[in-house]
Amino acid sequence: MSREYKYKGYTFYSEEEYNEARKENETIEYIKSKADLGRTDAVIALYNKLIDRNVISTVVGLDFLKRLRGIALNDQMVDASKLRELPVIEVSRRKKEKEKIRLTKEQIMKRRILGLEILTAGLVIIIIGMFVIVLTGKSSPLKSVYEQDVLDRYSSWQQDLDEKQEWINDRLYFLEQNGIFYDKDGGE
């Protein structure tokens, strides 16, 4: 539930609007103390100047402009076309605030999507880089697997050769022990 702020017969629904109305009223009181509101030409000049400079932004200020307009139009000599039209001021800025919030949410979503796209692209580049390193690097795990496979095959061949050599040595030893000796040069 939002808090209500009452000032000069108006209800404000935000502290910001309330403070702005109070500040605008202080300005109006200063203007009233300095301006000669008894002279119609001064009232018309002040009225048009306030509208042209867009000084008034609250209902308190709009009320003051209506009073100035009334003073000017009470003079039968003043043509209404000499007076600017009263500006339209929203009684509550909730609508504008909602639009700002909605716009802000849209901007946040766009930034998040952009951030996620950049993050995704970065991760893809990192993954591709990792594959390149794995496939071409000196200490590549894939290379290590192949090297280990070759070493395993070599050691298995080496073991087979060692076993065969041992068998041959055992056979030669047996033959020598039993007096059967085969000479390489062709003799017994």
N, C-alpha and C positions, 0 to 999 in steps of 0.2 A: 504494500500500500504506500502510495507516494504522499509526501507531506504537502500541505497547502500553505501558501504564504499570502496574507491579505495586506493590501496597501491601496489607499486612496479609493476604496470602494471596488477594487478589482481583486480577483483571486488568481494567484500564480501557482503553477504546479511544479516549478523548479526554483531552486535558490538562485540560480543564474538569472532567470527572468525577473525575479523579485529584486535582486540587486541592481540589475540594469534599469528597471523602472524607477527605483529610488535615486539612482545616479542621474537619470534623465530628468526627474523632478527637480533635483538640485540645480541642474542647468536651466530649467524653465524658470525657477524662482530667481536665479541670477539675471536672466534675460528680462523678466518682468520688473526687476528693480532698476535696471539700466534703461529700458526702452520707454518711450513716451507713447503709451497705449491710448492716449486721448486724441492723438492725431491719426486720422484715417489713413493718410498716405504712409505714415511710419508703420502702421499695422499691416498694410498691404505689402510693403517692402519686406518687413520681418517675416510675414507669412510665406511669401514666395521664396525668400532666401532660405528659410528652414527646409522647405520642400526641395529646392534645387540642390542644396548641399547634403540632402539625405540624412539630416541630423536626427530626425525622429524615427525611433524604431520600436516603441512600445505603445500600448494602449493609453498610458498616461500622457505621452507626448501627442498622440493622435487626438485625445480629448482637448489638449491645449490648442492644437491647430484648429479644431472645430470652433472653439471659442473665439479665436482670432478671426476666422472666416465669418462668424456671426457678427462680430463687431464691425468688420469691413462692410458686410452686406446690409447692416442696419442703416448705414449712410445711404440715403436715396440717390446720391450723386455717383455712387460706385457701380460700375458695370461688372457683372459676375465674370465676364471673359478676362478681366484683368487678373483674376485669381487662378492660380494653378489648381488642378484637381487634387483632392486629398489622396494620399497614397493608401494602398490597401496593405494593412498590416495583419498578419496572422495573429489571432488571439493566443494561440498556443503554438509553440515551435515543435511540438511532438512529431508532426508530419515530416518536417525538415530533418529532425534528428533521426527518425526511422530511415529516411532516404540515405542519410550519411552513413548510418550503421549498415544498411544493406549494401551500399557502395563499398564500404570498407570490407565487409565480408566477401564480396566478389573479388576485391583486390587481393585479399588474403588468400583466397582459394587459387587465384591465378598465380600468385607468388609461390604457393605451395606446389602447384602443379609444375611450374617452371623449375623449382628446386628439385623435385623428384625426377624430372626429365634429365637435369644435369647430373644428379646422383646416379641414375641408371646408366647414362652414357659413360660416366667415370668408371663405374663398376665393370661395364663391358670391356672398356679399354684395359683395365687391370687384369681381367680374366684372359683376354687375348695375349697380353704381355706375359702372363704366367705360362700359358701354353707355349709361347715362343721360347721362353727360358727353359722349360722342361724339355722341349724337343731339340734344342741346339746347345744347351749349356754343357760345360765340361763335367760337372757332377750331376748330370741329369738322372733322376730316378729311373727313367726308362732305359737310359744307357747303362745304368748300374744293373738293371735286371738282365739286359742282354749280356753284359760282361760276366755276370754271375752264372748265367746259363752256359756260356762258353767255358768258363772255369770249371764248372761242374762236369761238363762233357770231357774236358781235358783230363781232369783228375780221375774220372772213370776210365778213360783210355789208359792213363798212366797206371792205374791200379791193375787193369787187365794185362797190360804189358809186363808189369812187375810180377804178376801171378804166373804168366807164361814163362818169363825168364826164370823164375824160381822152379817151375816144373822142369824146364830144360836142364837147369843146374842139378836138380835132384836126379834126373834121369841119367845125366852124364856121370854123376857121382856113383850111382848104382852100377852103371856099366863098367866103370873103372874098378869098382870093388869086386865085381864078379869076373874080372879079367877080360872082359870084352871091351875093347877100347877101339874106338874108331878114330883113325888118324885123318886129318884133313887132307893130307897130301895123297891119299889113296891107299895107304898101307894099313895093315892091321897090327 
